[in-house]
């Protein structure tokens, strides 16, 4: 024992391999970022991934997929008229597909009301939902819509604080959390800097992808 809480000597740590939801693409227990301009298919792509998880359908590269439940947080698309039709078109098992649109929050008088989810405030509630349903994949669409409580998405310290807690929760539950972002207007720059908000967002992710139109 070193006598310093939080200090770990690596000789006491057993190395572990990364486990995968989709081998080589979506690591379990980690954050994944998917960036792209509006109307390039980010949400549709993620619902296809979600549908594969709910049914255990093979991944696009032929890798096997272990079936599990999926949680979707959609701030820009309606559950009834957009998310559900897309899920049906993707062949999802809707009994394993869940949408979180509101959470119970008590005010100063102790009165509870339903309000849209907020990060980092509702990470604990989110973890309870994940554990209860055995969620394997969470899709947050889009990340910026859920950052509240004085969190500045362009301030590195703010973002890293939120994502640190979110990443810890992903590791505890073993689920993959996909964070969708829109691109900024800085055209022509390095792809790592094209996602909206702080560079700390992609820095906190274990994997990151960019969705874009084929120039051909």
N, C-alpha and C positions, 0 to 999 in steps of 0.2 A: 504494500500500500504506500502511495506517495504522500498521502496526507493532504493532497490538493484535489478537492471535488471537481470532477469534470476532466481531470488529466488522465489520459490513458497511455500506458507504455505498450508500444506495438508488439513487443515480444509476448504479450498476454492475449493478443488478438488472433483468432483463427481466421485465415483468409477464406473468403467466400466468392464463388462465381456469381456474376449477374444472372438473374433468372428473367426469362422473357415471356411476354404475352404473345408478341409476334417476333420470332427470333431475328435478331439483328436490327430491329426497327423500334419496337415498343417494349422497353424494359419494365418489369413488374416492380412496384414499390418506388417508382421514380416519376419525375415530372418530364413531360414532353411538350415542346412548343411547336405549333403549326401556324406559320405566317402566310399571308396572302392578301391581295386586293379584294375588295367586295366583288361578288358575283363570279369568282373564279372557282367556286365549288368546294370551299373548305368545309362547310357544314355538311354538304352532301357526302363528301369523302369520309368525314368522321362518322356519319350515320351508316355508311357502308361498313366501316370497321366495326361499329357497334353491332350491326346486324350479324356479322360473321361470329362475333363473340357469343351472342345470344343463341346461335344455332350450332356453333362448333364447325362452321364451314371453313374449309382450308383457306389460308391466306393467298394473296395474289401470286406469290412465288411458289406456291405448292406446299408450304410448310403447314403442318397440322395445327389446328386451333382447339384448345381445350375450352369447352363451353362454360359460360358464366353469366352473371347478371351485369347490366350496364346502367349507369346513372347519367342522365343528360341535364345540364343546366343551360337553358337557352334564353338569352336576354333579348334577342333580336327577332326570333321566329316564333309564331304561335304554335302551341302544342297541338291544337285540334286541326288547324288548316295547313300547317307546313311540316312540323316535325313528324306527326303521325303518318300522313301520306307518304313522306319520304321513307319512313321506316317500313311501311307496307311494301313500297316499291323495291326496297332493298332486301325484302324477304326476311325481316327480323321476326324473332319469336317475341311478340309484344308482352308476353307474360313475364319475360326476363328483362324488359326495358322499362326504366323508371325515369320520371321527370320531376325535378325539384324546382318548383316555381315560387314557393313561399315557406317561411319558417316561423314558428311561434316566438314572439319577443315580448317580454314583460316591460311595461313602462314604470315610471317612478312610483305610481300608485298601486303597482302590483297587478294591473289589468293586462291580460295577454291578448295580443292581436297578431294576425298573420301579416308578415311583411316580406318583400323580396330578399333573397339571401344576400349576405354581405361578407366580404373577406377583409380582415381576418376574423371578424366577430363570430361568424357561424361555422368556423372550422370544427369546433367540438361537436356541433349538431350534425354536420356533414359526416364526421367520423362514425357517429352512432348509426346513421342511415347505412353507411357502407358496411359496417360490421353486421347489422341486422339482416341485410339482404345478401351478404357475401359478394359484394360488388367487386368485379375484376377490372372494370374500366370506367373512368369518370371523364366526361367531356364538358369543359367549361367554355361556353360560346356566347360572348367573347369575354376574355379576362378583364378588360378595362371596365366593363359594365358592372363588375362585382367588387371593384376596389372602392371601399368607402371608409368612413371614419377618419377623415383627414389624411388618407394615403394619397400621395402624389405619385402617379404612375411614371413620371419623368425623373423622380428623385431616387437615385440609386439606393440610398439607405432605407427609404420607405419600402421600396419594392422588395429588397432582399430580406427585410424583416418579415413581411407577409409570406413570401415564398419559402423562407426557412421553416416556418411553422407548417405550411402546406406540405413541404417535402418530408418533414418528420412524420406527419400524419400518413402520407403515402407509404412510407417505409413501415410504419406500425401495422397498417392494414394490408400491405402487400398488393395494393391496387395500382394500376397505371393511371395517371392523371394527365389528360391532354388539355393544354391551354391554347385556345385559338386567339390570334391577334390579327388586326388589320395592318397593312404596311403604312409607313409614313410617306411623306412626299419627297424624300431625299433621293430622287432617282439617280441611278448610276453608281451609287456607293456600294461598299462591301455588303453582301447579303446579310451578314451578321448584324449590321446596323440598320437594316430596312424595317424591322419590326417596330410597331408603335411602342412608345414608352422607353424606359431605361434599358440600357444594355444589360443591366443586372437580371432582367427577366430571362433572356436566353442564356445568360451565364449560370443561372440556377438550374437549368434543365439538363437532363442526362442525354437527351437527343432533341434535335431540332430539324424541322423540315420547312421548305418554302413551296407553296402552291402557286403556279404561274401558267399563263396560257402558252401553248406551243407556238413559237413564231411562225411555223409552217401552217 
